[in-house]
Amino acid sequence: MDNQSYMKLPYDLSGSMAKNRFKNELLWGLHKILELYTNEDDFNMVFDYVCDIEVHLTKGKFEFYQIKTANSGESYTQSKLTKVGKKEKSVLAKLYILKHEFDDDNEKVKIAIVSNRPFKDEKNKLYNNIEQLKFCMLDGDIKTNIEQELKKEMKIDNVDLNDFCFIYTSMDLLNPKNTLTGELVNFFSEKLNVEIKKPAVLYSVLVDRISQKAEYELKANSYDEVIEKKGISKKQIQELFNKHIEISNNSVKKAQETIGKICGDKYGEKIRLLIALSSVVQKINESNNLKKMEKKIIKYIDDNLDILEDSLENIIDALNERFKREFDIEYSKEEIKSFIILILMKREEEMYE
């Protein structure tokens, strides 16, 4: 069979499409974990059990998210949400029943559809400038129509659209890896004030851990088993984060040790450099100037590898002499030197791979 003959064969992308949808659910869940991490005291996130993504909060509060992605089209229409299939409920009904089942406690339940396309109502109004659209805030006729559709389909008398949202996410749900890796870097920098080592590695670890939970297919016999088999807790995420923070902080520790070695008996110089190092570590995540200088110095090293053939102290002095005039006046000579030492230690830890 030649290539042209092969291309005439019938193809089936349903398996790949299902896997991609499954992946998108997991990765938006990771995005949600970062959002919850600094806003909630505790939580469990459950994957693909009664809903795509579930957030189990304290005090009996629950959030359910249904992920809907599209490769084409400018919107996710109201008709798509309310359309009833031959053998299955509409998207709206599948989600609303989760809130309806809580009876008197339904005010503790938030439900939402998440899409990479904005919502368009039956009057062709496009909500492309709203991240979180509350159905209860829609125009009267649209809101009434949605309520009537749910009442008819579910055969119920009352519908409560409070805490029922459509979330238009700007995250690339079709190719999310680069987006989430960058989000991890920003999260550690802005929320935890830490520069992590190899964010792509942490990303892979998190995705692997989440996938293990999502791929468990057996029915749970108790709520505790649901959390154990299908959920991941804030504490477990914190343990993963702390492990990577510890790895990232190793370069700072090595920089401190290097300062001690090169200063020897020069106690005053050692103290000044250690204080400067502490200052630089705090500033590096907030200063675009330092980030640019870091990239410039590491590129210079990579372009001039022969510089590494000298002793460490001579390498530090050479780099210091080469770049000291390019730093802003706000940085002291000790901060510049300690910054260069830190870069060399980070390179040794392979943080620039």
C-alpha positions in Angstrom: 0.0 0.0 0.0 1.4 3.4 -0.9 0.8 6.7 0.9 -2.0 7.8 -1.4 -3.8 4.5 -0.9 -3.4 4.9 2.9 -5.0 8.4 2.8 -8.1 6.9 1.2 -8.8 4.7 4.2 -11.6 5.7 6.6 -10.3 7.4 9.7 -11.7 7.7 13.2 -10.7 10.6 15.4 -13.2 9.9 18.1 -10.7 8.3 20.4 -8.2 11.1 20.0 -10.9 13.7 20.5 -12.1 12.0 23.7 -8.6 11.9 25.0 -8.1 15.6 24.2 -11.4 16.5 26.0 -10.3 14.5 29.0 -6.9 16.3 29.0 -8.6 19.7 28.8 -10.7 18.9 31.9 -7.6 17.9 33.9 -5.6 21.0 32.9 -8.4 23.4 33.6 -8.6 21.7 37.0 -4.9 22.5 37.5 -5.6 26.1 36.6 -8.4 26.1 39.2 -6.1 24.6 41.9 -3.8 27.5 41.6 -6.7 29.9 41.9 -8.0 28.1 45.1 -4.6 27.6 46.7 -4.2 31.1 48.1 -8.0 31.8 48.5 -9.2 28.8 50.5 -8.1 27.3 53.8 -8.7 23.8 52.6 -10.3 22.0 49.7 -10.4 18.7 47.8 -10.7 18.7 44.1 -12.4 15.6 42.6 -11.9 14.7 38.9 -14.4 13.1 36.6 -16.8 11.5 39.2 -20.2 13.2 39.2 -18.9 16.1 37.1 -15.8 17.0 35.1 -14.3 19.0 37.9 -15.6 19.2 41.5 -14.4 21.4 44.3 -15.3 20.2 47.8 -14.9 23.0 50.2 -15.3 23.3 54.0 -18.7 23.7 55.6 -20.5 21.6 53.1 -19.9 23.8 50.1 -19.5 22.3 46.6 -18.6 23.7 43.2 -19.2 21.7 40.0 -17.7 22.6 36.6 -18.6 21.2 33.2 -15.8 21.8 30.6 -17.0 22.4 27.0 -14.3 23.1 24.4 -14.6 23.9 20.7 -12.0 23.9 17.9 -14.1 26.3 15.8 -16.9 28.8 16.0 -17.1 32.1 17.7 -19.5 31.2 20.5 -21.2 28.6 22.6 -24.8 29.2 22.0 -27.9 29.0 24.2 -29.4 26.3 21.9 -26.3 24.1 22.5 -26.9 24.3 26.3 -30.6 23.5 26.2 -30.7 21.0 23.4 -32.0 17.6 24.6 -30.5 14.5 23.0 -32.4 11.3 22.1 -30.8 9.4 25.0 -29.4 12.1 27.2 -30.2 15.3 29.0 -29.2 18.7 27.9 -25.9 20.2 29.1 -27.8 22.6 31.4 -30.0 19.8 32.9 -27.0 17.5 33.5 -25.4 20.3 35.5 -28.5 21.7 37.2 -29.5 18.3 38.6 -26.4 18.4 40.8 -27.6 21.5 42.4 -31.3 20.4 42.5 -30.3 17.1 44.4 -29.1 19.1 47.4 -32.7 20.2 48.1 -32.7 22.8 50.9 -28.9 23.1 50.9 -28.6 24.1 47.2 -27.5 27.6 48.2 -24.2 26.0 49.1 -23.7 24.7 45.6 -22.2 26.5 42.7 -22.4 25.1 39.2 -20.7 26.4 36.1 -20.1 25.6 32.4 -16.5 26.4 31.4 -15.7 27.1 27.7 -13.0 28.5 25.5 -15.9 30.2 23.5 -18.1 33.0 24.8 -21.8 32.5 25.4 -24.3 33.7 22.9 -28.0 33.9 23.9 -31.0 33.2 21.6 -31.2 36.9 20.6 -27.6 36.5 19.3 -26.1 38.7 22.0 -22.5 37.7 22.4 -21.0 37.9 25.9 -17.4 38.0 24.9 -16.2 40.7 27.4 -17.4 38.9 30.5 -15.3 36.1 32.2 -18.1 34.9 34.5 -21.6 35.3 33.3 -24.3 34.7 35.9 -27.5 33.2 34.4 -29.6 34.9 37.0 -28.4 38.3 35.7 -29.5 37.7 32.1 -32.2 39.7 30.4 -35.7 38.8 31.6 -36.8 36.9 28.4 -33.6 35.0 28.1 -33.6 34.1 31.8 -37.2 33.0 31.7 -36.6 30.9 28.6 -33.8 29.0 30.3 -35.9 28.5 33.4 -38.8 27.2 31.3 -36.5 24.8 29.3 -35.2 23.3 32.6 -38.6 23.0 34.2 -40.0 21.2 31.1 -37.0 18.9 30.7 -36.6 18.0 34.4 -40.3 18.1 35.2 -39.9 20.4 38.2 -41.9 23.4 39.3 -39.1 25.8 40.4 -35.7 26.6 39.0 -33.0 28.6 40.9 -30.4 30.2 38.6 -28.4 31.7 41.5 -24.8 30.4 41.6 -25.2 29.0 38.0 -22.6 30.6 35.7 -21.0 30.4 32.3 -17.2 30.9 32.6 -15.5 32.1 29.4 -11.8 31.2 30.0 -9.0 32.9 28.2 -6.8 29.8 28.9 -5.9 27.9 25.8 -7.8 24.7 26.4 -6.6 23.2 23.1 -2.9 23.7 23.7 -2.6 24.5 27.4 0.9 23.3 28.4 2.8 26.5 27.7 0.0 28.6 29.3 0.0 26.5 32.5 3.8 26.3 32.7 4.0 30.1 32.6 1.1 30.3 35.1 3.0 28.1 37.5 6.1 30.4 37.2 4.0 33.5 37.8 2.1 31.8 40.7 5.3 30.9 42.6 6.8 34.3 41.9 3.8 36.5 42.7 1.9 34.4 45.3 4.7 32.4 47.1 7.6 34.8 46.3 9.7 31.9 45.2 11.5 31.2 41.9 11.0 27.5 41.1 13.4 25.2 39.4 12.3 23.6 36.2 8.6 24.5 36.1 8.0 22.1 33.2 9.0 19.2 35.6 6.5 20.4 38.3 3.9 20.7 35.6 4.5 17.1 34.5 4.3 15.9 38.1 1.1 17.7 38.8 -0.5 16.5 35.5 0.6 12.9 36.3 -0.9 13.1 39.8 -4.2 14.5 38.6 -4.4 12.0 35.8 -4.0 9.1 38.2 -7.1 10.4 40.1 -9.1 11.1 37.0 -8.4 7.7 35.4 -9.6 5.7 38.4 -12.8 4.1 37.0 -14.4 2.1 39.8 -17.4 3.2 41.9 -16.6 4.4 45.4 -18.4 2.9 48.3 -18.2 5.9 50.6 -17.4 9.6 50.5 -14.0 9.0 52.1 -13.2 6.6 49.2 -14.3 9.2 46.7 -11.8 11.7 48.2 -9.1 9.0 48.4 -9.4 7.6 44.9 -10.7 10.5 42.9 -9.6 13.6 44.8 -6.5 15.6 45.5 -6.3 17.9 48.5 -4.7 21.2 49.2 -2.3 19.5 51.6 -1.1 17.1 48.9 -0.6 20.0 46.5 1.3 21.9 49.2 3.6 18.9 49.7 4.4 18.9 46.0 5.0 22.6 46.0 7.2 22.5 49.1 9.3 19.8 47.5 10.0 21.9 44.5 10.6 25.0 46.6 13.2 23.1 48.5 14.9 22.1 45.3 14.8 25.7 44.1 16.2 27.0 47.4 19.2 24.7 47.1 20.9 27.2 44.7 20.5 30.0 47.4 22.1 27.7 49.9 25.0 26.9 47.6 25.5 30.6 47.0 25.7 31.2 50.7 28.3 28.5 51.0 30.3 29.9 48.1 30.3 33.3 49.7 31.7 31.7 52.8 34.5 30.0 50.9 35.6 33.0 48.8 35.6 35.4 51.7 37.6 33.1 54.0 38.6 35.2 57.1 37.2 38.4 55.7 34.2 38.4 58.0 33.0 41.9 57.2 32.9 41.2 53.5 31.2 37.8 54.1 28.4 39.5 56.1 27.9 42.2 53.5 27.6 39.7 50.7 25.2 37.5 52.6 23.0 40.4 53.4 23.2 41.5 49.7 22.3 38.0 48.6 19.2 38.0 50.8 18.2 41.3 49.3 18.7 40.1 45.7 16.7 36.9 46.3 13.8 39.0 47.4 14.1 41.5 44.5 14.7 39.1 41.7 11.0 38.0 41.4 9.8 41.6 41.3 12.5 43.3 39.2 12.3 43.2 35.4 15.8 44.7 35.3 17.3 41.8 37.3 15.5 39.3 35.2 16.9 40.8 32.0 20.4 40.9 33.5 20.1 37.3 34.6 19.3 36.3 31.0 22.0 38.4 29.6 24.7 37.0 32.0 23.7 33.4 31.4 23.7 33.9 27.6 27.2 35.5 27.9 28.4 32.4 29.9 26.9 30.0 27.3 28.5 31.9 24.5 31.9 32.0 26.2 32.2 28.6 27.8 36.0 29.0 28.1 35.4 31.4 30.9 34.4 28.4 33.0 37.8 26.9 32.8 39.2 29.3 35.4 38.8 29.1 39.2 35.4 30.0 40.6 36.7 33.2 42.2 38.3 34.4 39.0 35.0 33.6 37.1 33.1 35.7 39.6 35.5 38.6 39.3 35.5 38.4 35.4 31.7 38.5 35.2 31.5 41.2 37.8 34.0 43.4 35.8 32.1 42.7 32.6 28.6 43.5 33.8 28.8 45.8 36.8 28.3 49.0 34.8 25.1 47.6 33.2 23.2 47.4 36.5 20.9 50.2 37.7 22.5 52.6 40.2 20.2 51.3 42.9 22.2 48.1 43.2 25.2 48.0 45.4 28.5 46.4 44.4 27.8 43.6 47.0 24.3 43.0 45.5 25.8 42.7 42.0 28.5 40.3 43.1 26.1 38.2 45.1 23.7 38.1 42.1 26.5 36.8 39.9 27.3 34.1 42.4 23.6 33.1 42.6 23.4 32.8 38.8 26.5 30.6 38.7 25.0 28.3 41.4 21.7 28.2 39.6 23.5 27.2 36.5 25.3 24.5 38.4 21.9 23.3 39.6 20.7 23.1 36.0 18.0 25.7 36.5 18.5 27.2 33.1 17.8 24.0 31.1 
